[in-house]
Amino acid sequence: MVKLESKVPEGNLAEKWTNHKFNMKLINPANKRKYDIIVIGTGLAGASAAATFGELGYKVKVFTYHDSPRRAHSIAAQGGINAAKNYQNDGDSVYRLFYDTIKGGDYRSREANTYRLAEVSNNIIDQCVAQGVPFAREYGGTLANRSFGGAQVSRTFYARGETGQQLLLGAYGSLNRQIKNGNVKIYPRREMLDLVIVDGRAQGIIVRNLITGELEKYSAQAVVLGTGGYSNVFYLSTNAMNSNATAAWRAHKRGALFANPCYTQIHPTCLPVHGELQSKLVLMSESLRNDGRIWVPKKKGDTRNPNDIPEDERDYYLERKYPAFGNLVPRDVASRNAKYVCDEGRGVGGGRAVYLDFSEAFERIGKEGVKDKYGNLFDMYQNITGVDPYKEPMQIYPAPHYTMGGLWVDYNLMSNIPGLFVIGEANFSDHGANRLGASALMQGLADGYFVIPYTIGNYFGTEKPEKVDTDRPEFKAAEDNVKDGINKLLSINGSQTVDSLHKKLGQILIDKVGMSRSEKGLNEAIKQIRELRDEFWNDVKVVGTGKELNQTLERAGRVADFLELGELMAVDALNRNESCGAHFREEYQTEEGEALRNDEDYSYVAAWEYIKPGEWELNKENLEFEFVKLATRSYK
Amino acid sequence: MANNHLHLTLKIWRQESPEAKGYFEEFKEEVSPDASILEMLDDLNNRLEAEGKRPVAFESDCREGICGTCGIVINGHPHGSLPKTATCQLHMRNFNDGETIYLEPFRAAAFPIIKDLIVDRSKFDNIQQAGGYVSFNTGSAPDANSIPISKDIADLALDAAECIGCGACVAACKNSSAMLFVSAKVSQFAVLPQGQPERYERVHEMVMAMDESGFGSCTNTYACEAECPKGISVSNIARMNREFLKAEIKIPKLEVKLR
């Protein structure tokens, strides 16, 4: 059993972070250069953290498996970034952003973390504008905003449908500046394959050089993981092809607790699956729900062209069931309802799709107006599907997109392993059981620019970790562990390819650990995943050698980890006998089919400790709500 | 569905290592018109792996045309001949049944081949490190609305900032010039107020880094703009040339003043 201390500071919600910043130990500027920090990942969280560490004077080593830091998957975020600026004078505030986020997460996040996220949101926008991020503007020259799911105010800042790209390039620029001045050293094309722990502290990593295949050892006084989420466990998701859980999972196997793995978000507005060869699912920004109306035919199996279906034979099901929020209900609600209408046989296209219709917006703001707001998304749709969305409604269907679960961290974003920090999507902390749109970019940059630069100094100041040498036996042992794993993968020489096994895992998970889960299905999933894991380790075929650029070997290692993580997702979903946010258990729903939470028994973070493959021990961190009153989420 | 599948001949560049001699290898492939060209390569690789053969090394990540990782020369065009489309977004419905498709890596002296279709574009990072940013430490920013920026200027900056850093411009250019790539970043900051303090130093440093990296010169053929998956305009190159000229006049004067 691990003792979980959230380390939430005392005091009023609005004063906690301010007090904590004052109480934390500082490192004087001359001493900062004596501290080495390793950062894994160069997405919004990793790049912003590494750049800020460099600005403060720390010595930083940054690792990415990409050829360049700019490729990280944050780049693909489309819609926007939230902040409580209240520039629209529509009643927004830090408290409202906090409240919307904690409510959107169905009261399964840590109150103080979520408040801090809302509190620093405004600094992020200031910071990014100062860097020259070209956010959308009004004609008067002020910043433009749009609204997003789960909120009734317009607080989302954006740059066309390319907000993630512009924010990441901003952080990439800051990182480049620190690379130039020598405080940051970048190690591209390296994949972290193990964490090195010395005397109970995270002090180093083992990486594989993806070009040469060599294993390399690096040491530091702290290790920061900003390695993203694990949606690719489903095989088909909106994540990039290379997104994976390996760094986090290897840290988990070294003792870091994995929290709430069953909280996985299925995004409502993605392109439907086209066929067997599909390699990933493409997201259409949720911002489209601002102006698009979602509907299916009232009649089952209606195969008419959508333009031929009259108004009174269409079911705008979200507007009908949730009149207050309509098409802007949170993602989990929108996704689940799309599944229901398709399960009823009212899906369009191949049966697993619903319409997203802009004809009302065309009348209101004209095709030009729509083009100005969503032009690149419309182009993308036409390019991929071959259908012109200006003439025919889009077809959309939910797809795995984001994972709220992740490595457990305290208020300082440190895991239960001293010196191992986890930021951005890789940690579990701020979104509870469901994340609102435009909040992932906010969290990545909040953690990287404004939280960890303070808390890591406090760790150095209080714990005073020593520099260690990579000649130590702990590094050798970790390196041997990695070597053994690679040799094992290469030696099996079975008959199934890595991708074919990954597809099988994805099918199990999307069917049984996806939008809707049941005790029976979850037990079946656990059994099937264990069998599949045996199949993998006896019958996988990995061609090539370990001493070269070998993409098959890279994927094999990641799928091996997914085969363990997938089981833990099912174990966690089975343990959580309630429905909350994105976790929907069929046994626990209201008469109207809405999620039925059980605050009495499940108002806790489930943090799993790795014992051996297929065996975990549950640790609980009780969620205490001092300031917010728990209520049933209602978007009606 | 099988009846509308395309039957294709693929001629793919194979090269074991940077030093090895490359060659075209021929494959037959049957593919759905709804698949993307990279999904076709996934399928081919899956088959090769099952047969114990070395799969074709190629890079891709987001498959949404924004990360800039993918980039293959398809029938002589970087990212293929469909305008404003990255390789990952190119779908097979744009090809004809019975067609032969040539797939090659981006070719430029500054982009050495690593393996098969993968090239080393790290010189692009070196150029960005030389000055592709606004020097601004975290935490000291004024309120975001304190500097009004007209919508036209913000849009102009974003048009340039959309560059995905894929390198197609270099591969398209007969001189392997990186001017479109460099000018996109220079332009973004040249038009924005935030970019003004370092305006001339930035263009100077980035152009120097570009020249040191072994990219060629621009001779205004506009091939870069034609092949750019994001449609970055060559007017950025013109702007960079003006900025550079001004910088070379002003920087010596500034240095004299500082002395």
Interface residues (C-beta under 8 A of the other chain):
Chain A: S48 A51 T52 E55 H66 D67 S68 P69 R70 R71 H73 I75 A76 K85 Y87 N123 I125 D126 Q127 C128 V129 A130 Q131 G132 P134 F135 A136 R137 E138 Y139 G140 G141 T142 L143 A159 R160 E162 G164 Q165 Q166 L169 Y172 G173 S174 N176 R177 I179 K180 I186 P188 I211 A240 M241 N242 H274 G275 E276 L277 Q278 S279 K280 V282 L283 D379 M380 N383 I384 G386 Y449 F450 P453 S495 Q496 T497 V498 D499 S500 K541 V543 G544 L549 Q551 T552
Chain B: M1 V31 S32 D34 A35 S36 L38 E39 M40 D42 D43 N46 L48 E49 A50 G52 K53 R54 P55 A57 E59 S60 D61 C62 R63 E64 G65 I66 C67 G68 T69 K84 T85 Q89 H91 R93 I114 K115 I118 D120 R121 S122 F124 D125 Q128 Q129 A130 G132 Y133 V134 S135 F136 N137 T138 G139 S140 A141 P142 D143 A144 N145 I147 P148 I149 S150 K151 A154 D155 A157 L158 A161 E162 I164 G165 Q188 F189 L192 Q194 G195
